[in-house]
């Protein structure tokens, strides 16, 4: 009996391998469209930031400086549609990374709300100082307080939390998912 069960299992495995697709060309046109509309891909974008200048000291001495930095970002796509990194990780089964992306998105949203609130309060305080021009203490207090609030808001509006997952790792995840997807057809 065990031999028959083992033989049946082996035949089922061989049969399932025979029907799984090894390449996209072996699929029908309709199944190819379904595969391509669900396959994951990674789009990259590269940004180079350059700054520099020259300073004349006045006695014929010139100083120059320059600096540049390059950053690369990746964006996941499911078929022709861009998806969030959180959705990308959820589709591929990397729930811990998806949770980290969701936490980073919440942090960025909360920092943006706090930054906008502080800059709005700072602007309101600076505008309110105009009404107290006669009272120096209130004028300078509101003007200084508004300026301080706006300065505190700047980092909250400019700093962004990122999980910094490498492009090659993301491509490997997408390739593994696409291979499993292809085999499912």
C-alpha positions in Angstrom: 0.0 0.0 0.0 2.8 2.4 0.9 4.5 1.8 -2.5 1.3 2.6 -4.3 0.8 5.8 -2.4 4.5 6.8 -2.9 4.2 6.0 -6.6 1.0 8.1 -6.9 2.7 11.0 -5.2 5.7 10.8 -7.5 3.3 10.7 -10.5 1.4 13.7 -9.2 4.6 15.7 -8.8 5.8 14.7 -12.3 2.4 15.6 -13.7 2.3 19.0 -12.0 5.8 19.8 -13.3 4.8 18.8 -16.8 1.9 21.2 -16.7 3.7 24.1 -15.1 5.1 26.7 -17.5 8.9 27.0 -17.9 8.9 30.1 -20.1 6.5 32.8 -21.1 6.6 31.6 -24.8 5.1 28.3 -23.8 1.9 30.0 -22.6 -1.1 30.9 -24.7 -1.6 34.6 -25.6 -4.4 35.1 -23.0 -2.4 33.5 -20.2 0.6 35.6 -21.2 -1.5 38.7 -20.8 -2.6 37.5 -17.4 1.0 36.8 -16.4 2.3 40.2 -17.6 -0.5 42.1 -15.8 0.4 40.4 -12.5 4.2 40.1 -12.8 6.3 42.4 -10.6 9.0 44.7 -12.0 11.3 47.3 -10.6 11.8 50.8 -12.1 14.9 52.7 -11.0 15.5 56.4 -10.9 18.8 58.2 -10.4 19.3 61.7 -9.1 22.6 63.6 -9.1 22.9 66.7 -7.0 25.7 69.1 -7.8 26.8 72.3 -6.2 29.8 74.5 -6.5 31.1 78.0 -6.7 34.0 80.3 -6.7 35.0 82.9 -4.2 37.3 85.9 -4.9 39.2 87.0 -1.8 40.0 90.3 -3.4 43.8 90.0 -3.8 43.8 87.8 -6.9 43.2 84.7 -4.8 40.4 82.6 -5.9 38.9 79.6 -4.1 36.7 77.1 -5.8 34.6 74.3 -4.4 32.3 71.6 -5.7 30.4 68.7 -4.4 28.0 66.2 -5.9 26.1 63.2 -4.7 24.0 60.6 -6.5 21.1 58.7 -5.2 19.1 55.9 -6.7 15.5 55.0 -5.9 13.4 52.1 -6.9 9.7 51.9 -7.6 7.8 48.6 -7.7 5.2 47.9 -10.5 2.6 45.1 -10.7 2.0 44.8 -14.4 1.8 48.3 -15.8 0.7 50.0 -12.5 3.0 51.4 -9.9 2.3 50.0 -6.4 3.6 51.0 -3.0 6.6 49.3 -1.5 4.3 48.0 1.3 2.0 46.3 -1.3 5.1 44.9 -3.1 6.4 43.3 0.1 2.9 42.0 1.0 2.5 40.3 -2.4 5.9 38.6 -2.2 5.4 37.4 1.4 7.9 39.7 3.2 5.4 40.9 5.9 8.1 42.2 8.2 9.4 44.6 5.5 5.8 45.6 4.7 5.2 46.5 8.3 8.5 48.5 8.3 7.3 50.4 5.2 3.9 51.1 6.8 5.6 52.4 10.0 7.9 54.6 7.9 4.9 56.0 6.0 3.1 56.7 9.2 6.2 58.5 10.6 6.6 60.6 7.5 2.9 61.5 7.5 3.0 62.5 11.2 6.2 64.5 10.7 4.6 66.4 7.8 1.5 67.1 9.8 3.6 68.4 12.7 5.8 70.5 10.4 2.8 72.1 8.7 1.2 72.8 12.1 4.3 74.4 13.5 5.0 76.5 10.4 1.3 77.6 10.4 1.6 78.6 14.0 4.9 80.4 13.3 3.4 82.3 10.4 0.3 83.2 12.5 2.6 84.5 15.3 4.7 86.5 12.9 1.6 88.1 11.4 0.1 88.7 14.8 3.3 90.6 15.8 2.3 93.3 13.2 -0.7 94.2 15.5 1.6 94.9 18.5 4.1 97.2 16.9 3.7 99.7 19.8 4.5 97.1 22.4 8.1 96.1 21.9 8.0 93.1 24.2 4.9 91.5 22.4 6.2 92.5 19.0 9.6 90.9 19.4 8.2 88.0 21.4 5.7 87.0 18.7 8.2 87.7 15.9 10.9 85.6 17.6 8.5 82.9 18.6 7.1 82.6 15.2 10.5 82.5 13.6 11.6 79.8 16.1 8.5 77.7 15.3 9.1 78.0 11.6 12.7 77.0 12.0 11.7 73.9 14.1 9.2 73.0 11.3 11.8 73.0 8.5 13.5 69.7 9.5 10.1 68.0 10.1 9.1 69.0 6.5 12.4 68.0 4.8 13.6 64.9 6.6 12.0 61.6 5.3 12.3 58.2 6.9 13.3 55.5 4.4 14.0 51.8 4.9 16.8 51.8 2.3 16.3 48.3 0.8 18.8 47.7 -2.0 17.7 47.6 -5.6 19.3 44.2 -6.2 17.4 42.7 -3.2 14.1 44.1 -4.5 14.9 42.7 -8.0 15.6 39.3 -6.5 12.3 39.3 -4.6 10.5 40.3 -7.8 12.3 37.6 -9.9 11.4 34.9 -7.3 7.8 36.0 -7.2 7.6 36.1 -11.1 9.1 32.6 -11.3 6.5 31.3 -8.8 3.8 33.1 -10.8 5.0 31.6 -14.1 5.1 28.1 -12.6 1.5 28.5 -11.4 0.3 28.7 -15.0 
